[in-house]
Amino acid sequence: MPFRFLTAGESHGPGLGAILEGLPAGIPVSADGIAEDLARRQRGYGRGARMRIEQDRAEITGGVRHGRTLGSPVLLLVRNRDWENWTRVMQVEELSGEEAAELAALADAGNRRAVPVTRVRPGHADLAGALKYDTADVRDILERASARETTMRVAAGAVCRAFLRELGIDVWSFTAEVGGVPMDPARATRTREEAEASPLRCPDPEGEAAMIARIDEARSGGDTVGGVFEVVARGVPVGLGSHVHWDRRLDGRLAAAICSIPSVKGAEFGLGFEQTRRLGSEVHDVVTGVGIDGAASPVPGFEGPVRRWLHATNRAGGLTGGITNGEPLVVRGAVKPISTLARPLPSADLRTGEAVATAHYERSDISVVPAAGVIGEAMVMLVLADAILEKFGGDSLDEVRDNLHRYLERTLAMTGGEGAVPGGAGRAATAADTPGDEPGTAGSGGDD
């Protein structure tokens, strides 16, 4: 069965759900492990009031027994604490005459939750969604279009993190830019742990301070700011994805996953658009041959030196021809400013078609870039889990691991190499392509 996942639920409904199908048996999974990533998604300077209401924790209601996956679908549930304030507005059952009258009375009394939403927000799914699904109340659209849905992407991604970790693959993100203020790789002195504990999950303390000032400036003006997050995956084996069809290219699949995140309007790999401003000799990564970096294998049960094909640089971001090349995978997402503004833009009314002075406003974040990075991690991990299972197969974790190990040995057979294990650590870490593990190693885009 191919790997796939689905999410369900509305922002102010009773809860959110996710189902993952196709994962092998034997993956160690716990609610506490999932909760760590859910908490990371909720943090970050510039987040709104909703994050003070919710304390997301996923219930594992299927597919796991005694802390390990069974090979059957994994079912996850996160309950919305804010549901108690929206029970009538978001009621699942059809409203009785009495209940409809109650809701109308609340609206007449000025209860903003009960008032149908008709003033569409520029930049949001409001207008296009309402016209597509033939509704006169934008509430029907905004509840699902809300980024609250990404809670379940992160929960599902956390299950995949547990799977990838068993294969020696590590995925992490950081904030690279906010409101036009970029981090400086030369000042990226924070370790990964220190960056995680910082307000914006940024390895550059000085750059982060300027980003925070930019967020404060936007807040005082009733505005919002976007930015850029970067996701780096290490230990990714060579050979995931394929060049043979457009929909099998891993860079295309990753770009689709990143751009599916609400507010993300662009994705790039390695140097990304910077490659268009350089000569070919300044872009392409020289293959230096097979080498050993002296590190131990990250895969449990396969100890020994890491021996793999190496490149002098990682400007391509770990992907060539739609296939992973064994270097760290580097992907960035461009996050637009949130559409809901405290000082709303002019707009139009869905029912009358006439201009209105201000669009709908409920509540909003000022900046979501740190959280978007955590969601980006989840999407990368979901795609990598799919690609791993597509390439190596296996109904149990041990079978997948054995298949991976034998494959990596074959990739070195022509060179006479022995002891091949998953790559990704490769040559010594540099500020160019392995951000965030140690002081001075954080950098954007694998730029050299």
N, C-alpha and C positions, 0 to 999 in steps of 0.2 A: 504494500500500500504506500503510495507517495506521501511524503510529509506535507501537511497543510495545517493551517490554523484559522480560526474564525473568532470574532468577538461579537458581543451583543449587549444591548442596554442603552439607556439614555442618561444624560447628565444628571437630571434630578429625579430619575425613576428609582425603583426599589434597590436596584443594584446593577452590576456589570458582570458579564461572564465571558469566558474564553474556553475554547476546546482545541487541544493539540492532538493530531492524529498522525501516526506513523513513527513515533519515537520508539527506539528499541527498549527492551526490558533491561533492568539493572541499573538505571541512572539514579544516583542518590539525590533525592529531592526533599525539601522541607519547607514548611510555611515560613519559618524564620528566615531561610535563605532568600525566599521571594520577597519577604518584607523589607529586606535591606535595599533592594533596588527600588521598591515602591516608595520608600522613604526618601531616597535620593531624588526621585522624580518630583517630589513635593517641595524640596528645598530650593533655595536660590534667591538672591536679592532681586526684588522687583516683582515677586509673586503676589497674588491677590488674596482677598479674604477667604476664598473657598478653601485654600490650603490650611487655614486655621480651623476650619470646620471638620474636614475629613482627616481621618487617621487610617489610611488604607492598609488593609491586611487581607490577603487572599486566603480563602478557604479551599483546600484541595478536596474535592468531593468525588473524585473518580480517577482511576488509572494509576494509583499509588498505594502500595501496601508495605507496612513496616519500613517506610522511608525510601522505597525504591520503586521505580516505574515497573509496570507489569507488561508493557507492550500494547496495552489497550489504550483508548483515548483518555487523555488527561483533561479533567474538567475543573475549572477554577471559577470562583465566585468572590467578588468584592462588593460588599454592601455599602450603599450611599447613606451616610449619616444625615445628610441634608434632606433626605426623602421625607422625614417627618414634617418638614415645613412646606412640602409640595404635594401632600397626599391627595387633595381634591383636584388640584390643577393637573396633576399627572396620573390621575386614577386610571387603572387599566380597564376596568369594567365600564360599560356604557353608563352615562349619567342618567339617573332617574329624573323625573320632572322636579322633584324636590331638591335634588342635588344640583341640577342645572340652575335652579332659582337661587340656591345658596351661592353658587359661583358668580352668578350675575350680580348679586347683592354685594359680594366682596369687591367686585370690579367697580361698581358704582360708588362704593365707600372709599375708593382710592387704593385698594390693595394692588400693588404693581404686579404681583405674581399672577393675579387672576385676570388681568387685562389682556385680551388677545394682542399679540405682537403683529403690527402691520407696518410700522416704519422701518424699512429695511436698512441694514448697515452696509455702507460701502466697504468692499473688500471681503465681505463674508458670503457664505453660501445662501443667505436669506432669500434674495430675489430669484436667482436661478433655480434654487431648490423648490421654492414655493410654486413657481410656474411649472416646473417639471412634474411635481407630484400633485398638482391641482389642489392646493390648500390656500385658504384665506387667512390662516393663522401661522405665522412664521415659527411659532413654538414647535410645530410638527417637524420642522427642519433643523432648527438650531440645537435641539436637544441631542441629536445624533451627530451633527456636524461639529459639536463642541469637542475640544481637545481632551475632555474628560474620558473619552473613549480610549485614549492612549494608555490609560491605567492598565488595561488588560493586555495591551501590546507589551508593556514593561513586565507584567507578571508572566506572560508567555515567554518573553525573552529570557527571564530569570531561570526558567526551566531549561531552556536551551543553553544558558551559561553553564549550568551544572553538567550538561552533556559535553559541551566543548572543553570544559576544564579537564574532564577525564581523558581528552585527547591531546592535552598540552596546549590548547588554544586559549589565549587571554584577550579580552576586549575591554577597552576603556575609552572614555571621551573626555574632552575638556573644552572650555570656552576660549575661542580664538579671537573673537571680536564682538563688541557690543556698540551699537549706535555709531558706527564709523570709527571707533577707537580700537585698534588692533593690539594684541599682545606682541611683545618683542621677544623672539626666541633667545636673544642674548641675555635677557633679564629673567629668564624662566628658571629660577633657582629653587622653586618648591618641589618637593617629592610628590609622588602621586597621593600619598596620604595627606600631606599638607594641603595640596590643591583641593582634595575632596572636602576638607574641613573649611575651606575659604568661602566667602559669600557667593562668589560666582563660579566656583570650581575652575579657577584659572591658575596656571603655573607661574604667571608673571605678577608679583605683588604690586609693582608700580603701575603696570598697565591696568590691573584690576581696579586700583583706586580711581583711575581716570574713567574707567567704565562705569563705576558706581556713581561718580559725579554726573555722568551723562544720563544715567537713569533718573537721578534726582532732579535734574533739569527738566526731563520729559514729564516727570510726575507733577512738578510745579506748574507746568503748562497744560495739564490735563491730556497729555499725549502719551504715546508708546514708542518703543524703539526695538529694532530687530538686531541681528548679528549673525555670527558664524560659529558653529561648533565643529569639532574635528573628532572623528572616531578612528582609533588605531587598533588593529587586531594583529597579535603576534602569535607565532606558532602555526600559522595557516599553511598547510602542505601545498606543494606545487601540484597543479593539475585540476583544480576545481573549476567548473565551467567548461565552455567549449567555444571554438571559433566557427563551428560548422553551420550554425543557424543563428539568426538574430536573437531569438528568444532564449538561446542557451548561453549567450555571452554573460559572464558573471557581472561584469561592470554594468551592463544594461539592467540586470535583475536588481543589483544593489541600488542603482540610480532610481529605479521605480520605487523601491522600498523606502529610500530616504525622502523622495519627493511626495510620497503618500502621507507623510506626517503633516498634520495641519500647520499652516503658516510657512512651511518650507517651499521655497520657490526655485531652488537650484541645488545641484550636487556636482562635485568634482572630485577627481582622484589625483593623488600625488601633487604635482605642480599645477594641475588643472589648467585654467585659462592662462596662467603664466607661460605655458609652453608656446602659446601663439606669439609671444613677444621675444622668443629666443631662437637661435639657430639650432638646427638638428644636432650639431655636435655638442650643444649645451643642454640637450634634452634627454637623449637616450642613455640608458644605463648599461655601461660596459659589463659584459659577463667575464668574471675573473677566474672561473673554473670551480672545481670542487675543493672545499676547504673544511677545516675543523676549527671551531672556535673554543674548544676545551670545555664547553658547558655540558652538564649532564642532561640526559634526555628528560623532557618534561612529561613524558607519558609513563604512568605507573606500570611497572612490570618490564619496562624496556630501558634499563639504565645503560649508560655508556655515553661516549662523546657524540656531539652533534656534528654530523658530516653531511653536507649538502652542496648544491650549486649556489654560488654566491655572485652578487653584483657589486660593482664599485660604489654605486649610489642607488637611491630608491626614488627617483623622480617620477616614475610611472605609478607609484603608490601600490606596488605589489601585484599589478595586473598588466599582462601583455596579451594582445589578441583575444581578450575576453576570458583569459585563463589566469589563475593565480600562478605566480612564478616563484613562490617560496619566500619572498621578502615580506616585511610587515605590510598589511593592507591599510591604506590611508585614504579615508573618504571624508569629505566635508559637506555640510548642509548649510544653505543660506536661508536664514529665518527672517521673514518680513515682520514689520511691526504688527502687533495684535490689532484686529479690526475694531474691537469695541473700545471706544475712547471716552474718558471721563468728560471731555468737552466734545460731544458728538459732532460729526460733520453734517452738513445739509444732506437731505436725501429726498425720498418720495414715499408716499403711502401705497401699500400694496392694493388696498381695496378701491381707493379713489383714483389712483394714478397721478395724483397731484403732488407737487413739491411740498416738502415740509421743512421747517427750520432746522430740526435736529433729528438724527437717527435714533433708534432705540438704544438705551443703555441700561444694563443690569448691574454688572460688576465686571472688573477686568484686571488682568495683570498689567504691569508696565513693561516687563521684559520676561521672556520665558526661555532665553537661550540656554542656561544651564540645564533646565529640565528637558529641553529639546535634545540636548546631547545625550541624556540618559535614554530617551526614546530612540534616538539614532542608534545607540548601542544595541538596544533590543531588536531593532529592525535588521541590523547587520548580523546579529547572532541568529535570528530566525532564518535569514537567507543562507548563512553558512551551514546551519544544521541541515537544511534542505539539500544543499550542494554536497555535503559530506555523505549523507545517506544515498543520494543519487549516485555518487562515485563509488562508494565502498559497500553499501548495503549492510545487511546484518539484522537479525531479529533480537540480538542481545548486545549489550555494551561490549562484552569481551570479543564477540565476533567482529564487530565494527573495528575494534582496536587491533585485532589480529590482521584483518584485511588491510588496514592502513599501514601497519608496520611492514607487511610483506611487499606492498606496493612501493613504499619508500626505498626498500632494499633494491627493488628492481630498477628504480630510477638511477641508481648509482652502479648497477652491475656492469655497464659498459666501461666504467672507469676503473673497475677493480676495487671500488670502495667497499668497506665493510662497516657494519654497525650503523646503518642509516636510521635516523629517527626524525620525527617531524622537525622541520626547520622553523624559521621565523626569528630565532634569537640571532643566528648568523654572525656576521662580523660584530665587532665591538659597537655598542650603542653610541650614537652621536646626536647632537642637537637637531640634526637634519631630519632624522626619520624615526626616532624612538622616543616620542615625547612622554615626559611625566614620571619616569620611574625613579630617577635620582636627580639631585640638584644639577641644573645645567643641561638636562637631557630633553627638555620640552621644546617643541618647535612645530611650526605649522607647515604641513604639506610635504614633508620630506625634502624641503628645499635645501640645497647645499650652497 
